[in-house]
Amino acid sequence: MCILLSAYNAHPDYALILLSNRDEYFVRKTSPASYDKKTNTIAPYDLSRPECGTWIMLNTKTNKLAILLNFREEDDDEQVAKLESEFGYPDNNIGGFSLVFGNLQKLITKKDTMYILSNRAKDSSKQPIFNKDYSKSYFVFSNSSIDIDTKWRKIDVGTNCLKELIEKNYNLNEKDLINKLFELLSKNDLNYSCKDLRQNFQNLKDTIFVPPLINNDKLLKDGKYVGQYYGTRTQTIILINKNGDLKYIEKTLHSKDSSEVENSFKNFEYNIFNNENVKEY
């Protein structure tokens, strides 16, 4: 159960603060974020399918950003086997999804906002996620419906925590702010005395961070999409300051089917008004 948290014009130094968790079975092969000079894109990739799709992509030439979240269709036990990610199983038709997208340069210069659209919403047309007058606003979303009456607890918790974090830390330097944002992405509200995935399935709607949960159902394990462990495996932060300097930070917690935490990082930097030089380290 992934989550996306964002704040627009809420910080005196940053026009956009965006952070997300990708929750997934650890066995699913994934490449860390990389910069492709041919396509001018920064993105991680799902390698378990021939299409090698992604759940987040930034085009550094057009400054267009897109983030994909799958939709949790049901609340029955069968859905434990269908936590496979934003892409579904290869033989299935496309399932429910929500797509957040926008042009970051137009957002920062107050010429356009960012949007969300979903094939499971009451209104399937694109909807703005920030205030139309470009004033301070927050947007937090997960694998639920974009309709207000179906909001999950983790969305309310994430919104309140992000507001508090920003409003209480205006004076932090960038390094310390990033550390605080990673702390927020690691907020665990599960009762971790129980590490069984099936028993915690209904509780995934309540927690921003999902610690490694054990899949004890041998019938569900296929070694490619569904394995031993499920939880938050990748964390991403995107910051854009008022000068247009963008930082993309990806933190990989798990890249193999193990509860051992890796904490490996990929970093990217460029200016959205002068995007000729993209730094990757």
Order of alpha helices (4+ residues) and beta strands (2+ residues): beta-beta-beta-beta-beta-beta-beta-alpha-beta-beta-beta-alpha-alpha-alpha-beta-beta-beta-beta-beta
